[in-house]
């Protein structure tokens, strides 16, 4: 069985996406597979790669223009599929990987599923598992037709280790980037207000316990001292204490940092769904019955400001 691992080497989150793919493979049951890497790049290829403790049979490089055009990616991947015929194309997490999986599944007349947590894969069947109903239920999906185009779910922080790929056969896709008559121009809007929470390794997420806009400003300074990105629950943004781009939860960012500190957050389902994939959660609340403690690795019952300021002092002393 051939499995192609599809990753965007141009992405700032390249190593994190590779780590999530490795966790997906570890959580899955896959029968007798060989792996190839399909990697997109713009001008320069990285000298070292996250090989995920695998022995890939080959690395195929796809040169793409800037700004990246999805249609160019799909045309190149169709040609690679026609040549190599992998039974599975595994895509990275996030919007780009989800779009690749869904559109490739349609174009290649196969099956597709996005944000899968694991698969049970043999030569005769493919069963994928995906969290549904606000992450409260793990659903089982049967993918009837190969190729099975699957994007992996976010699974917490961490980055894969880099290795030299000098011993792995590598080649460039010779498929030219096609011209699309219907595509007249491409404009990229670089919105500086777009939240970077989904890519953050550390997040300090605060709830209504922050108390006011002044309290949020105080916490923002602490977040900078901790080297963390600031997030907020819905009550914080609805009270206009913080910007909508900081919203964490079902209606905002679904995050998966290495460390998430949830301070002054009650733990409503909509918020908890947004942080449950974090690798390590510290919850701070003065209510010992707060629901957020059910999701925490470390629970601290105390005033959030006192705890955060003490934590910031400790971090500053260690740096």
Steps between C-alpha positions, in 0.01 A plus 500: 500500500632843402438807715593851383560757775406845370657800676569865421869561571437873446274523806633646829317210667674236285665319794185511714292360216754222453483420871121478485528265203742278696258486795222408260707211364586384852131500600399309185513135402649474153582178321828462305549856380776674306524877517587779261517871582334755273636841600417845365762774490544840335867578434728322747461146628582444869830316548355289783155347524269344762517138383272389787713197587390350169710366214329673208543335163519839330456874545328683217527879489238728350605854413212745536474874434437774750228571582406133524218401266299197606429408139872474427543263795211278393617466140849395614359253751271342239805434283692352795208275584472376142866400516529352850143386577511527883200347677509777763588870480550638850476880528601735780257656748341841455309672217758427228520128581123473531451660159762277341339183640146596402583617148740216424241247611257646249747540214650153536155335539595364840391566860583792726477591867639802684640538853526127564657378826604154381431230244468124489648422161548174313523397137124446489352776720553842655323613817563852629425642844406863549378708796149640448227676702737762640771237556282300742457194278748299295322396182599216269494553122545241227687630194390270218704614200876546463690720489412595857577871536528585870601813689610450860355677803692742717649299784698728727830680489846377425728490201654207317874452506692586186715246318718499194316360200819444302449122485139526384438511121366843405368647180302794373157479347530583132135593467486866383277740688191527278348823379138553598309724262232566758753620760570861402694619805591406856506750786614408851356701786750497786264571789716594798203447733471128423566299814813286513357291785471185292878498444608607852708265715387670822159657562367692799121490466296711740133505587252727670709485817730758338235752605549792262690641204762625746532148641548363150774754434670388818481138387632595154820625662530176696448297181792681338719419800399135472566492126136408442232607255192653667162336444158572647166336563173628350395715801827693473452594135124553538571755773738670253792457739699326228511467123293239320820355350594368848186287534568136588232234459238375258439846353868597500835323493537128567848489649753228574800659670763324706381692808161663555437703816127553552456775759168622635313277257189314615548216251187522286481233229555747216829619653620158619458364148740766378783401738449127555772405247767689694792284606496634858228710668538706817170633638479785753170590664388611846199267476600144593194368313587670169436270206833587339681291762359184339717571195814611684827319560571744785221674695569806717227643725607859563482856372603493133697826512710396798580163346583642156722774640687248716540274197632789291760577771616136497529497122696826495740366762567187296575692178 
